[in-house]
Amino acid sequence: MILRLPRQYGLNQSPDIFGMVLAIAESLEALAKMNSVGGAFERATRLFAAASVLREATSFVMTSAESRESDRDVAAIHAQLDETAFAAELAAGRAMTMEQAVAFALRD
């Protein structure tokens, strides 16, 4: 994911942007879980990947309990997809900008 926070969003001036980005990452993760339960495994993979990049870009790490839960969720999704499809969706999610990830999440 290409994250353009520092200049575009004034990251250096406002710590509030970190909270906004964390809220977006958590929302993407929640939508990924919902999509997984609904059988939309490709979409769930892409959303998890996009959320992961947002967390990495802002240094917001999950708690160990959250990390274990996320790892289980992603492993369950991975088991439903062949390796090529899973890798393609991970790459697509990681390549999205924050805006693209939000737009993707809002699509039906």
FENQUIUR-V225952 format. One record per pair of residues at least 4 apart in sequence whose C-alpha atoms are under 7 Angstrom apart, sorted by the first residue. I is the first residue (numbers start at 1). J is the second residue. D is the distance in Angstrom with one decimal. If there is no record, write none. Layout:
# FENQUIUR-V225952
{{I | J | D} {I | J | D}}
This chain:
# FENQUIUR-V225952
{{1 | 50 | 6.5} {1 | 53 | 6.0} {1 | 93 | 6.6} {1 | 94 | 4.0} {1 | 95 | 3.7} {1 | 96 | 4.4} {1 | 97 | 5.3} {2 | 95 | 6.0} {2 | 96 | 6.1} {2 | 97 | 4.9} {3 | 97 | 5.5} {3 | 98 | 6.2} {4 | 8 | 6.1} {5 | 9 | 5.0} {5 | 10 | 7.0} {5 | 11 | 5.9} {6 | 10 | 5.6} {6 | 11 | 4.5} {6 | 12 | 6.2} {7 | 11 | 6.6} {10 | 14 | 6.4} {11 | 15 | 6.8} {11 | 17 | 6.1} {16 | 20 | 6.5} {17 | 21 | 6.1} {18 | 22 | 6.1} {18 | 58 | 6.6} {19 | 23 | 6.1} {20 | 24 | 6.3} {21 | 25 | 6.2} {21 | 54 | 6.8} {22 | 26 | 6.1} {22 | 55 | 6.8} {22 | 60 | 7.0} {23 | 27 | 6.1} {24 | 28 | 6.1} {25 | 29 | 6.2} {25 | 51 | 4.5} {25 | 54 | 6.0} {25 | 55 | 6.6} {26 | 30 | 6.2} {27 | 31 | 6.2} {28 | 32 | 6.0} {28 | 47 | 5.7} {28 | 48 | 6.7} {28 | 51 | 5.7} {28 | 105 | 6.9} {29 | 33 | 6.3} {29 | 47 | 6.6} {29 | 48 | 5.6} {29 | 51 | 6.1} {30 | 34 | 6.3} {31 | 35 | 6.1} {32 | 36 | 6.1} {32 | 44 | 4.1} {32 | 45 | 7.0} {32 | 47 | 5.3} {32 | 48 | 5.8} {33 | 37 | 6.3} {33 | 44 | 6.6} {34 | 38 | 6.2} {35 | 39 | 6.2} {35 | 40 | 5.0} {35 | 41 | 6.7} {35 | 43 | 6.7} {35 | 44 | 5.3} {36 | 40 | 5.4} {36 | 41 | 5.2} {36 | 44 | 5.5} {36 | 77 | 6.7} {40 | 44 | 6.2} {41 | 45 | 6.1} {41 | 77 | 5.8} {42 | 46 | 6.3} {42 | 86 | 7.0} {42 | 89 | 6.1} {43 | 47 | 6.2} {44 | 48 | 6.1} {45 | 49 | 6.2} {45 | 89 | 5.9} {45 | 90 | 6.1} {46 | 50 | 6.2} {46 | 89 | 5.0} {46 | 90 | 5.5} {46 | 92 | 6.4} {46 | 93 | 4.2} {47 | 51 | 6.2} {47 | 93 | 6.2} {48 | 52 | 6.1} {49 | 53 | 6.5} {49 | 90 | 5.4} {49 | 93 | 4.9} {49 | 94 | 5.4} {50 | 54 | 6.5} {50 | 93 | 4.6} {50 | 94 | 5.1} {50 | 96 | 6.7} {50 | 101 | 6.3} {51 | 55 | 6.3} {52 | 56 | 6.2} {53 | 57 | 6.0} {53 | 94 | 6.2} {54 | 58 | 6.4} {55 | 59 | 5.8} {55 | 60 | 4.9} {55 | 61 | 6.2} {56 | 60 | 6.5} {62 | 66 | 5.5} {62 | 67 | 5.5} {63 | 67 | 6.0} {64 | 68 | 6.1} {65 | 69 | 6.3} {66 | 70 | 6.0} {67 | 71 | 6.0} {68 | 72 | 6.2} {69 | 73 | 6.2} {70 | 74 | 6.1} {71 | 75 | 6.0} {72 | 76 | 6.1} {73 | 77 | 6.3} {74 | 78 | 6.0} {75 | 79 | 6.2} {76 | 80 | 6.8} {77 | 81 | 6.8} {78 | 86 | 6.3} {81 | 85 | 6.1} {81 | 86 | 5.8} {82 | 86 | 6.2} {83 | 87 | 6.0} {84 | 88 | 6.1} {85 | 89 | 6.2} {86 | 90 | 6.2} {87 | 91 | 6.1} {88 | 92 | 6.1} {89 | 93 | 6.0} {90 | 94 | 6.1} {91 | 95 | 6.1} {92 | 96 | 6.6} {96 | 100 | 5.5} {96 | 101 | 5.8} {97 | 101 | 6.2} {98 | 102 | 6.3} {99 | 103 | 6.2} {100 | 104 | 6.0} {101 | 105 | 6.1} {102 | 106 | 6.2} {103 | 107 | 6.4}}
